[in-house]
């Protein structure tokens, strides 16, 4: 009877454990990260009874959880990847708002500015037309300021979001450290605290949404959590602090570092392979930088072209003078690395606004034998140039000194970072607009050909004391134009010739004499002539207004130096803005597609994890009935054992 009672008690305890575990599963069915648990039973060791071994019932060995390390890691990585892709898409979607199409866009403002210049060319002395040009110049500056401000706001929000996320990460890391401590203490009993393991893995998965981490489980059951594969965030009960600091190469940008005691380890962008914080750093270091430089490139090209044309023309002041700059820009920035020698100094200046590329640059001491003192790297594409102090590359003149750089010194050159945000209209006087050219062309009234002046512009230094006469030469045999012209520079007052010569000419080719460039429409006849002389009535001359309005059609943004040394065409202002909009739009579209793919992977791995480890309420309900029946049967065993025992007692009486 004692054996039967013992077996019944063992069965009752085992089925009660199964009922309790099933109830625990049902209660936690909707808890994220909970793994289904089950009772592990083992047949008790039999006892020898003379005629054989008698069974002793069942033992409860352990409560185990349905768990797959591989699937859990896959699901956590998928969540981390989705957090990264979706965060970058959200940021890029907001960046698109800085590049609106239509009337609110920067392209429209530039178009209105050039339209006002075109109107000025029609009535160069009209005060209201001049006032409209100044108003449109203010509008363009304000639109550049707004676009740059939107980008700067996103940069500030990156700092704020990273700080908030770092605080959350530190809180989650502390939870993992506390759970490590509890698990280590409870596992000393020889059994596994399943619920705490689930909770720790859930916290690790939540942490991965901010920064992808890897985990290493120690023999004692504690977790080591690492960012970037090697930087330790949690080791047992020891927890490091994630901090947001200024990038040592460019303190205007945020970077991450791990602080453990007095030791701080920097985390580069390459160390961050997943999670929303990785997306924020990538967005800051790539997308915002490129967008800011694209806007700055347009601002520099526009201001440079307009100011140069202004300087080459004559305004309406009395006496007429060369035009003053219409726009001013924010100055280029130079960022010294935090570890640089304090004596190292570098400056950068814009030499040719049309050749400036949409990029930051890195500068360091060049390796021996590289062909230059310094290595200048265009960071947008990695192109390297080997230069000396004072050399000009991509329209930028880089000056080092007075002391040179030391090994290990490095600088980030940002020629465009403040250009758009600092753009202002610099001219307030409408009479200061230089609508006239300093020289006027007069075609000989006796000309027989069809040539007319298509374009007149300043190409160099002009000597106002001279007048220019260009005569198209005649072939004596045919009496027609022979493809050459003779030019003569004469004293403006006396008419005495100073210098001259003969050049070949083909239709459409510019004629350049005394700092002026003339392009003709039609064809001259032999003997036709034109004269260029100082402009006497600038109020009646619209030559420079035509040059200014014609800048709209010039490919002056991002011109590049060809392998031949010649300067190739860039983009027009309209095309440059359209390209900037397209660049941001394509990035946002690509990021959205990547987010969709990552979301699908996240859903699939989450579903797989749920199938392997989650609670199926239908199955648990069926088990509940099964274990209830087993419990009732075990109770019946005890009832029978008690009845038999009572019968034996009655017989003894």
C-alpha positions as CSV (number, residue, x, y, z in Angstrom):
1,X,0.0,0.0,0.0
2,X,2.8,2.4,0.8
3,X,4.2,1.9,-2.8
4,X,0.8,2.4,-4.3
5,X,0.4,5.6,-2.2
6,X,3.8,6.8,-3.1
7,X,3.2,6.3,-6.8
8,X,-0.1,8.1,-6.6
9,X,1.5,11.0,-4.8
10,X,4.2,11.2,-7.4
11,X,1.6,11.1,-10.2
12,X,-0.5,13.7,-8.4
13,X,2.5,16.0,-8.0
14,X,3.6,15.6,-11.6
15,X,0.2,16.3,-13.1
16,X,-0.3,19.2,-10.7
17,X,3.1,20.6,-12.1
18,X,1.8,20.1,-15.6
19,X,-1.5,21.9,-14.8
20,X,0.3,24.8,-13.1
21,X,2.7,25.1,-16.1
22,X,-0.1,25.0,-18.6
23,X,-2.0,27.7,-16.6
24,X,1.3,29.8,-16.6
25,X,1.5,29.5,-20.4
26,X,-2.1,30.6,-20.8
27,X,-1.6,33.5,-18.5
28,X,1.5,34.7,-20.4
29,X,0.2,34.0,-23.9
30,X,0.1,37.7,-24.8
31,X,3.4,38.7,-23.1
32,X,6.0,39.7,-25.7
33,X,9.1,37.5,-25.5
34,X,7.5,34.7,-23.4
35,X,8.6,31.2,-24.3
36,X,6.2,28.3,-23.9
37,X,7.1,26.1,-20.9
38,X,6.7,22.4,-20.3
39,X,7.3,20.0,-17.5
40,X,10.0,17.4,-18.0
41,X,9.1,14.0,-16.4
42,X,11.2,11.0,-15.9
43,X,10.2,7.5,-14.7
44,X,11.4,6.9,-11.2
45,X,14.1,4.4,-10.5
46,X,12.5,0.9,-9.9
47,X,12.9,-1.1,-6.7
48,X,13.9,-4.8,-6.7
49,X,11.1,-6.9,-5.2
50,X,12.5,-10.5,-5.3
51,X,10.5,-11.5,-8.4
52,X,11.6,-8.5,-10.4
53,X,11.8,-4.7,-10.4
54,X,8.8,-2.8,-9.2
55,X,8.0,0.6,-10.7
56,X,8.1,3.6,-8.4
57,X,6.0,6.1,-10.5
58,X,7.3,9.3,-12.0
59,X,9.6,12.2,-11.0
60,X,9.5,15.9,-12.1
61,X,12.9,16.6,-13.5
62,X,12.6,20.3,-14.6
63,X,10.4,22.9,-16.2
64,X,11.9,23.8,-19.6
65,X,11.1,26.4,-22.2
66,X,10.6,26.0,-25.9
67,X,13.6,28.0,-27.1
68,X,15.9,28.3,-30.1
69,X,19.0,30.5,-29.8
70,X,19.3,30.7,-33.5
71,X,15.7,31.8,-34.2
72,X,15.8,34.2,-31.3
73,X,18.9,35.9,-32.7
74,X,17.4,36.0,-36.2
75,X,14.3,37.7,-34.9
76,X,16.3,40.2,-32.9
77,X,18.5,41.0,-35.9
78,X,15.4,41.4,-38.1
79,X,13.9,43.9,-35.6
80,X,17.1,45.8,-35.5
81,X,17.4,46.0,-39.3
82,X,13.8,47.1,-39.6
83,X,14.3,49.8,-36.9
84,X,17.3,51.1,-38.9
85,X,15.7,51.1,-42.3
86,X,12.4,52.6,-41.1
87,X,14.1,55.3,-39.1
88,X,16.3,56.3,-42.1
89,X,13.2,56.4,-44.3
90,X,11.3,58.6,-41.9
91,X,14.3,61.0,-41.8
92,X,14.7,61.1,-45.6
93,X,10.9,61.6,-46.0
94,X,11.3,64.7,-43.8
95,X,14.3,65.9,-45.7
96,X,12.2,65.9,-48.9
97,X,10.2,68.7,-47.3
98,X,13.2,70.9,-47.6
99,X,13.1,70.5,-51.4
100,X,9.5,71.3,-52.4
101,X,8.5,71.5,-56.0
102,X,6.4,74.3,-57.5
103,X,6.0,77.8,-56.2
104,X,7.4,77.0,-52.7
105,X,10.7,75.6,-54.1
106,X,14.1,77.1,-54.4
107,X,14.0,76.5,-58.2
108,X,10.9,78.8,-58.5
109,X,12.6,81.5,-56.5
110,X,15.7,81.4,-58.7
111,X,13.4,81.5,-61.8
112,X,11.6,84.6,-60.5
113,X,14.9,86.3,-59.9
114,X,16.2,85.7,-63.4
115,X,12.8,86.8,-64.8
116,X,13.2,90.1,-62.9
117,X,16.6,90.5,-64.5
118,X,15.1,89.8,-67.9
119,X,12.6,92.6,-67.3
120,X,15.4,94.9,-66.2
121,X,17.1,94.2,-69.6
122,X,14.0,95.6,-71.3
123,X,14.0,98.9,-69.3
124,X,17.5,99.2,-67.8
125,X,16.9,102.6,-66.3
126,X,13.5,101.9,-64.8
127,X,13.5,102.4,-61.0
128,X,10.7,100.0,-60.3
129,X,12.3,97.2,-62.4
130,X,15.4,97.6,-60.4
131,X,13.5,97.5,-57.1
132,X,11.9,94.2,-58.2
133,X,15.3,92.7,-58.9
134,X,16.4,93.6,-55.4
135,X,13.1,92.1,-54.0
136,X,13.6,88.9,-55.9
137,X,17.2,88.7,-54.7
138,X,15.9,88.9,-51.1
139,X,13.4,86.1,-51.9
140,X,16.2,83.9,-53.3
141,X,18.3,84.5,-50.2
142,X,15.4,83.8,-47.9
143,X,14.6,80.5,-49.8
144,X,18.2,79.4,-49.5
145,X,18.1,80.3,-45.8
146,X,14.9,78.4,-45.3
147,X,16.2,75.3,-47.1
148,X,19.5,75.4,-45.1
149,X,17.5,76.0,-41.9
150,X,15.4,72.9,-42.5
151,X,18.6,70.8,-42.9
152,X,20.0,72.4,-39.7
153,X,16.8,71.6,-37.8
154,X,17.1,68.0,-38.8
155,X,20.7,68.0,-37.6
156,X,19.6,69.4,-34.3
157,X,16.9,66.7,-34.0
158,X,19.5,64.0,-34.7
159,X,21.4,65.2,-31.7
160,X,18.2,65.2,-29.6
161,X,17.1,61.8,-30.8
162,X,20.5,60.3,-30.2
163,X,20.6,61.6,-26.7
164,X,17.1,60.3,-25.9
165,X,18.0,56.9,-27.5
166,X,21.3,56.7,-25.5
167,X,19.3,57.3,-22.3
168,X,17.0,54.4,-23.2
169,X,19.9,52.2,-24.2
170,X,21.6,52.8,-20.8
171,X,18.4,52.0,-19.0
172,X,18.0,48.7,-20.9
173,X,21.6,47.8,-20.4
174,X,21.1,48.3,-16.6
175,X,18.1,46.0,-16.7
176,X,20.3,43.4,-18.5
177,X,22.9,43.7,-15.8
178,X,20.3,43.4,-13.0
179,X,18.8,40.3,-14.7
180,X,22.3,38.8,-15.1
181,X,22.7,39.2,-11.3
182,X,19.3,37.6,-10.6
183,X,19.9,34.7,-13.0
184,X,23.3,34.0,-11.7
185,X,22.0,33.8,-8.2
186,X,19.0,31.6,-9.0
187,X,20.9,29.2,-11.3
188,X,23.0,28.3,-8.3
189,X,20.1,26.0,-7.4
190,X,20.8,23.9,-10.5
191,X,17.6,24.9,-12.2
192,X,16.9,27.4,-14.9
193,X,14.8,30.5,-14.2
194,X,13.0,30.4,-17.5
195,X,10.9,33.6,-17.0
196,X,14.0,35.7,-16.2
197,X,15.8,34.3,-19.3
198,X,12.8,35.3,-21.4
199,X,12.8,38.7,-19.9
200,X,16.5,39.2,-20.5
201,X,16.2,38.2,-24.1
202,X,13.2,40.5,-24.6
203,X,15.2,43.4,-23.2
204,X,18.1,42.5,-25.5
205,X,15.7,42.5,-28.5
206,X,14.3,45.8,-27.4
207,X,17.9,47.2,-27.0
208,X,18.6,46.0,-30.6
209,X,15.9,48.3,-31.9
210,X,18.2,51.2,-30.9
211,X,21.6,49.6,-31.7
212,X,22.3,46.1,-33.1
213,X,24.1,44.1,-30.5
214,X,25.7,40.6,-30.2
215,X,25.5,38.5,-27.1
216,X,27.9,35.9,-25.6
217,X,26.6,33.7,-22.8
218,X,29.0,32.8,-20.1
219,X,29.2,29.4,-18.4
220,X,27.5,30.9,-15.3
221,X,24.5,31.9,-17.5
222,X,25.2,35.7,-17.6
223,X,25.1,37.6,-20.9
224,X,27.8,39.8,-22.3
225,X,26.3,42.4,-24.7
226,X,28.5,44.0,-27.3
227,X,28.0,46.8,-29.8
228,X,29.9,46.8,-33.0
229,X,31.1,43.3,-32.3
230,X,33.8,44.2,-29.8
231,X,32.7,47.2,-27.7
232,X,31.3,45.8,-24.4
233,X,28.1,47.4,-23.2
234,X,27.2,44.8,-20.5
235,X,29.5,42.1,-19.0
236,X,27.8,40.2,-16.2
237,X,26.7,42.8,-13.7
238,X,29.1,45.5,-15.1
239,X,27.3,48.1,-17.3
240,X,29.0,50.7,-19.5
241,X,27.4,54.0,-20.4
242,X,26.5,55.0,-24.0
243,X,27.2,58.7,-24.5
244,X,26.5,61.2,-27.3
245,X,29.6,63.3,-28.0
246,X,30.8,65.6,-30.7
247,X,32.7,63.9,-33.5
248,X,36.4,64.5,-32.9
249,X,36.8,65.3,-36.6
250,X,33.8,67.6,-36.9
251,X,32.2,68.6,-33.6
252,X,29.1,69.9,-35.3
253,X,28.1,66.3,-35.9
254,X,27.1,63.8,-33.2
255,X,28.9,60.6,-32.5
256,X,28.6,57.8,-30.0
257,X,31.1,56.5,-27.4
258,X,31.0,53.9,-24.6
259,X,32.3,55.0,-21.2
260,X,33.4,52.4,-18.7
261,X,34.8,53.9,-15.6
262,X,37.5,56.4,-16.8
263,X,37.9,54.8,-20.2
264,X,35.9,56.1,-23.2
265,X,35.9,54.2,-26.5
266,X,34.6,55.9,-29.7
267,X,32.0,54.1,-31.8
268,X,32.4,54.9,-35.5
269,X,29.6,54.7,-38.1
270,X,30.9,51.4,-39.3
271,X,30.5,50.0,-35.7
272,X,26.8,50.7,-35.9
273,X,25.3,48.0,-38.1
274,X,21.6,48.2,-37.1
275,X,19.0,49.9,-35.0
276,X,17.6,53.4,-35.1
277,X,20.7,55.0,-33.8
278,X,22.8,53.6,-36.7
279,X,20.2,55.1,-39.0
280,X,20.4,58.5,-37.4
281,X,24.2,58.6,-37.6
282,X,24.1,57.5,-41.2
283,X,21.5,60.0,-42.0
284,X,23.6,62.7,-40.4
285,X,26.9,61.7,-41.9
286,X,25.7,61.0,-45.4
287,X,22.3,62.3,-46.3
288,X,22.3,65.6,-44.4
289,X,25.9,66.4,-45.5
290,X,25.1,65.7,-49.1
291,X,21.9,67.7,-49.0
292,X,23.6,70.7,-47.3
293,X,26.4,70.6,-49.8
294,X,24.0,70.5,-52.8
295,X,22.2,73.5,-51.5
296,X,25.5,75.3,-50.7
297,X,26.9,74.5,-54.2
298,X,23.9,76.2,-55.8
299,X,24.2,79.2,-53.5
300,X,27.9,79.6,-54.2
301,X,27.5,79.2,-57.9
302,X,24.6,81.7,-58.1
303,X,26.2,84.3,-55.9
304,X,29.6,83.9,-57.6
305,X,28.1,84.2,-61.2
306,X,25.9,87.2,-60.3
307,X,28.6,89.0,-58.3
308,X,31.1,88.5,-61.1
309,X,28.7,89.8,-63.7
310,X,27.9,92.8,-61.5
311,X,31.6,93.6,-61.1
312,X,32.0,93.6,-64.9
313,X,29.1,96.0,-65.6
314,X,28.4,99.7,-64.9
315,X,25.7,100.8,-62.5
316,X,23.6,104.0,-62.5
317,X,25.4,105.9,-59.9
318,X,26.9,109.3,-60.8
319,X,29.6,108.8,-62.0
320,X,28.9,105.2,-63.2
321,X,31.0,102.6,-61.4
322,X,31.6,98.9,-61.5
323,X,28.8,97.0,-59.8
324,X,29.1,95.9,-56.2
325,X,28.3,92.3,-55.0
326,X,24.5,91.6,-55.0
327,X,24.9,88.6,-52.6
328,X,27.0,87.7,-49.6
329,X,27.5,84.1,-48.4
330,X,28.5,82.3,-45.2
331,X,32.2,81.7,-45.1
332,X,33.8,78.3,-45.6
333,X,34.5,76.3,-42.4
334,X,37.6,74.4,-41.5
335,X,37.3,71.8,-38.7
336,X,40.5,70.7,-36.9
337,X,40.6,67.2,-35.4
338,X,40.5,67.2,-31.7
339,X,44.0,65.5,-31.5
340,X,45.7,68.0,-33.8
341,X,48.8,70.0,-32.9
342,X,47.6,73.4,-31.7
343,X,49.8,75.2,-34.1
344,X,48.3,73.6,-37.2
345,X,46.2,76.1,-39.3
346,X,44.4,75.7,-42.6
347,X,42.2,78.0,-44.5
348,X,40.1,77.5,-47.7
349,X,38.8,80.1,-50.1
350,X,36.6,79.9,-53.2
351,X,38.6,80.8,-56.3
352,X,36.0,79.7,-58.9
353,X,32.4,79.4,-57.7
354,X,31.4,77.4,-60.8
355,X,33.9,74.6,-60.2
356,X,33.1,74.0,-56.5
357,X,31.8,70.5,-56.0
358,X,29.1,69.4,-53.6
359,X,31.5,67.8,-51.1
360,X,33.5,68.2,-47.9
361,X,37.2,67.6,-48.1
362,X,39.7,65.9,-45.8
363,X,43.3,67.2,-45.5
364,X,46.3,65.6,-44.0
365,X,50.1,65.3,-44.5
366,X,50.8,63.3,-47.6
367,X,53.0,60.2,-47.6
368,X,56.5,60.6,-48.8
369,X,56.8,60.4,-52.6
370,X,53.2,61.0,-53.3
371,X,53.8,64.1,-55.4
372,X,52.6,66.8,-53.0
373,X,53.0,68.0,-49.4
374,X,49.4,67.4,-48.5
375,X,46.7,64.8,-49.4
376,X,43.4,66.4,-50.1
377,X,40.5,63.9,-50.3
378,X,37.1,64.8,-51.8
379,X,34.9,63.0,-49.3
380,X,31.9,62.5,-51.5
381,X,33.7,60.1,-53.8
382,X,37.1,59.5,-52.2
383,X,39.1,61.2,-55.0
384,X,42.6,62.2,-53.8
385,X,44.6,65.2,-54.8
386,X,48.2,65.8,-53.8
387,X,48.8,69.5,-53.3
388,X,51.0,72.2,-51.8
389,X,49.8,75.2,-49.8
390,X,48.2,77.7,-52.1
391,X,47.1,75.2,-54.8
392,X,43.6,75.3,-56.2
393,X,41.5,72.2,-56.6
394,X,37.8,72.0,-57.6
395,X,37.6,75.8,-57.5
396,X,39.0,75.9,-53.9
397,X,42.3,77.4,-52.8
398,X,43.8,75.6,-49.8
399,X,46.3,77.4,-47.7
400,X,48.3,75.8,-44.8
401,X,50.3,77.8,-42.4
402,X,52.2,79.6,-41.3
403,X,53.3,76.3,-39.7
404,X,52.9,73.1,-41.7
405,X,51.0,70.1,-40.5
406,X,52.5,67.4,-38.3
407,X,52.1,63.7,-38.8
408,X,48.6,62.7,-37.5
409,X,47.1,66.1,-38.0
410,X,43.9,66.2,-40.0
411,X,41.3,68.7,-41.0
412,X,37.8,68.6,-42.5
413,X,37.2,71.4,-45.0
414,X,33.6,72.4,-45.4
415,X,33.5,75.1,-48.1
416,X,29.7,74.9,-48.5
417,X,28.3,74.2,-45.1
418,X,27.4,77.8,-44.2
419,X,27.0,79.2,-47.7
420,X,23.2,78.9,-48.0
421,X,22.3,79.6,-44.4
422,X,24.5,82.8,-44.5
423,X,23.3,84.0,-47.9
424,X,22.0,87.6,-47.8
425,X,21.3,90.3,-50.3
426,X,24.3,92.6,-50.0
427,X,23.0,95.5,-52.2
428,X,20.4,98.0,-51.1
429,X,20.6,100.8,-53.7
430,X,18.6,100.0,-56.9
431,X,21.0,102.3,-58.8
432,X,23.8,99.9,-57.8
433,X,22.6,97.2,-60.2
434,X,25.1,97.1,-63.1
435,X,22.7,96.7,-66.1
436,X,25.2,98.3,-68.6
437,X,28.3,96.9,-70.1
438,X,31.5,99.1,-69.9
439,X,31.8,98.8,-73.7
440,X,29.2,99.4,-76.5
441,X,29.3,97.8,-79.9
442,X,28.3,99.8,-83.0
443,X,27.9,98.0,-86.3
444,X,28.9,100.0,-89.4
445,X,25.7,101.3,-91.1
446,X,27.2,100.4,-94.5
447,X,27.6,96.7,-93.6
448,X,26.3,94.4,-96.3
449,X,26.2,91.1,-94.4
450,X,23.6,89.7,-92.0
451,X,25.8,89.7,-88.9
452,X,24.2,91.1,-85.7
453,X,25.4,91.1,-82.1
454,X,24.0,88.0,-80.3
455,X,26.0,88.3,-77.1
456,X,28.4,90.7,-75.7
457,X,30.2,90.1,-72.4
458,X,33.3,90.9,-70.4
459,X,36.1,88.4,-70.7
460,X,39.0,90.2,-69.1
461,X,40.6,93.5,-68.2
462,X,39.4,96.4,-70.3
463,X,41.4,99.5,-71.2
464,X,38.8,102.3,-71.4
465,X,41.2,104.6,-73.1
466,X,41.1,102.5,-76.2
467,X,38.5,101.8,-78.8
468,X,38.4,98.6,-80.9
469,X,37.7,98.3,-84.6
470,X,37.0,94.9,-86.1
471,X,37.0,94.6,-90.0
472,X,36.0,91.4,-91.8
473,X,38.4,90.8,-94.7
474,X,37.6,90.2,-98.3
475,X,38.9,87.6,-100.7
476,X,40.2,89.6,-103.7
477,X,39.5,86.7,-106.0
478,X,35.8,86.4,-105.1
479,X,35.0,89.6,-103.4
480,X,33.5,87.7,-100.5
481,X,34.4,87.3,-96.8
482,X,37.6,85.2,-96.6
483,X,37.1,83.8,-93.0
484,X,39.5,86.3,-91.3
485,X,39.1,89.6,-89.5
486,X,41.5,92.4,-88.7
487,X,41.4,94.0,-85.3
488,X,42.8,97.4,-84.3
489,X,43.1,99.0,-80.9
490,X,43.1,102.7,-81.2
491,X,43.5,105.6,-78.9
492,X,39.9,106.6,-78.0
493,X,40.6,110.4,-78.2
494,X,43.0,110.7,-81.1
495,X,42.2,107.5,-83.1
496,X,45.8,106.7,-83.3
497,X,46.4,102.9,-83.7
498,X,48.1,101.2,-80.7
499,X,48.1,97.6,-81.8
500,X,46.3,95.2,-84.1
501,X,46.4,91.9,-85.9
502,X,44.5,89.4,-88.1
503,X,42.7,86.2,-86.9
504,X,40.8,83.4,-88.5
505,X,37.1,83.2,-87.6
506,X,34.2,80.8,-88.1
507,X,30.5,81.5,-87.6
508,X,29.5,81.3,-83.9
509,X,33.1,81.7,-82.6
510,X,33.6,84.5,-80.1
511,X,35.7,87.5,-81.0
512,X,37.7,88.6,-78.0
513,X,39.5,91.9,-78.0
514,X,40.4,94.3,-75.2
515,X,38.7,92.3,-72.5
516,X,35.4,92.0,-74.4
517,X,33.9,89.0,-76.1
518,X,31.4,89.3,-79.0
519,X,29.3,86.5,-80.4
520,X,27.5,87.2,-83.7
521,X,24.4,85.9,-85.3
522,X,24.4,85.6,-89.1
523,X,27.4,86.1,-91.4
524,X,29.4,89.2,-92.2
525,X,30.3,90.3,-95.7
526,X,33.8,91.2,-96.7
527,X,34.5,94.7,-95.7
528,X,31.9,94.8,-92.9
529,X,33.1,96.4,-89.6
530,X,32.1,97.0,-86.0
531,X,33.5,99.3,-83.4
532,X,33.7,98.9,-79.6
533,X,34.2,101.9,-77.4
534,X,33.5,103.0,-73.8
535,X,29.8,103.2,-72.8
536,X,28.9,106.9,-72.4
537,X,25.2,106.5,-71.5
538,X,24.9,103.5,-69.1
539,X,21.2,104.3,-68.4
540,X,20.5,103.3,-72.1
541,X,22.7,100.2,-72.1
542,X,21.2,96.8,-71.2
543,X,24.2,94.7,-72.1
544,X,25.0,93.5,-68.6
545,X,21.4,93.0,-67.7
546,X,21.3,90.6,-70.7
547,X,24.4,88.9,-69.3
548,X,22.8,88.6,-65.9
549,X,19.5,87.2,-67.1
550,X,21.4,84.9,-69.4
551,X,23.1,83.2,-66.5
552,X,19.9,81.2,-66.1
553,X,20.8,79.2,-69.1
554,X,24.5,78.8,-68.3
555,X,25.7,75.5,-67.0
556,X,27.6,77.1,-64.1
557,X,26.9,74.7,-61.2
558,X,29.5,72.0,-60.5
559,X,31.7,72.4,-63.5
560,X,34.6,69.9,-63.6
561,X,38.1,70.0,-64.8
562,X,38.6,67.4,-67.6
563,X,41.7,65.3,-68.1
564,X,42.8,67.7,-70.9
565,X,42.8,70.5,-68.4
566,X,39.8,72.2,-69.9
567,X,36.8,73.0,-67.8
568,X,33.7,71.0,-68.7
569,X,30.1,72.1,-68.4
570,X,28.1,71.7,-65.2
571,X,24.4,72.1,-64.7
572,X,22.1,75.1,-65.0
573,X,20.5,76.4,-61.8
574,X,17.2,74.9,-62.7
575,X,18.7,71.5,-63.5
576,X,20.9,71.6,-60.3
577,X,17.8,72.1,-58.1
578,X,15.9,69.4,-60.0
579,X,18.9,67.0,-59.5
580,X,19.0,67.8,-55.8
581,X,15.3,67.1,-55.5
582,X,15.8,63.8,-57.4
583,X,18.7,62.8,-55.3
584,X,16.8,63.2,-52.1
585,X,13.7,61.6,-53.6
586,X,15.6,58.6,-54.9
587,X,17.2,58.1,-51.5
588,X,13.8,58.3,-49.8
589,X,12.3,55.9,-52.3
590,X,15.1,53.4,-51.9
591,X,15.0,53.7,-48.1
592,X,11.2,53.0,-48.2
593,X,11.7,49.9,-50.3
594,X,14.4,48.7,-47.9
595,X,12.1,49.3,-44.9
596,X,9.4,47.3,-46.6
597,X,11.8,44.4,-47.2
598,X,13.1,44.6,-43.6
599,X,9.5,44.7,-42.3
600,X,8.7,41.5,-44.2
601,X,11.8,39.8,-42.8
602,X,10.8,41.0,-39.3
603,X,7.3,39.6,-39.6
604,X,8.5,36.3,-40.9
605,X,11.1,35.8,-38.2
606,X,8.7,36.9,-35.5
607,X,6.1,34.4,-36.9
608,X,8.7,31.6,-36.9
609,X,9.8,32.5,-33.4
610,X,6.1,32.4,-32.3
611,X,5.6,29.1,-33.9
612,X,8.6,27.6,-32.2
613,X,8.4,29.3,-28.8
614,X,5.0,31.0,-28.5
615,X,1.8,29.8,-26.8
616,X,-1.0,28.3,-28.8
617,X,-4.1,28.7,-26.7
618,X,-5.9,25.8,-28.5
619,X,-3.1,23.4,-27.7
620,X,-2.9,24.6,-24.1
621,X,-6.6,24.2,-23.6
622,X,-6.4,20.6,-24.9
623,X,-3.5,19.9,-22.6
624,X,-5.4,21.4,-19.7
625,X,-8.2,18.8,-20.2
626,X,-5.6,16.0,-20.6
627,X,-3.7,16.9,-17.5
628,X,-7.0,17.4,-15.6
629,X,-7.9,13.8,-16.5
630,X,-4.5,12.6,-15.4
631,X,-4.8,14.5,-12.1
632,X,-8.2,12.9,-11.5
633,X,-6.7,9.5,-12.3
634,X,-3.8,10.0,-9.9
635,X,-6.3,11.1,-7.2
636,X,-8.2,7.8,-7.9
637,X,-5.0,5.9,-7.4
638,X,-4.7,7.5,-3.9
639,X,-8.4,6.8,-3.2
640,X,-8.0,3.1,-4.1
641,X,-4.8,2.9,-2.0
642,X,-6.7,4.4,0.9
643,X,-9.6,2.0,0.4
644,X,-7.2,-1.0,0.3
645,X,-5.5,0.2,3.4
646,X,-8.9,0.6,5.2
647,X,-9.8,-3.0,4.2
648,X,-6.6,-4.3,5.7
649,X,-7.2,-2.4,8.9
650,X,-10.8,-3.8,9.1
651,X,-9.4,-7.4,8.7
652,X,-7.0,-6.8,11.5
653,X,-9.8,-5.9,13.8
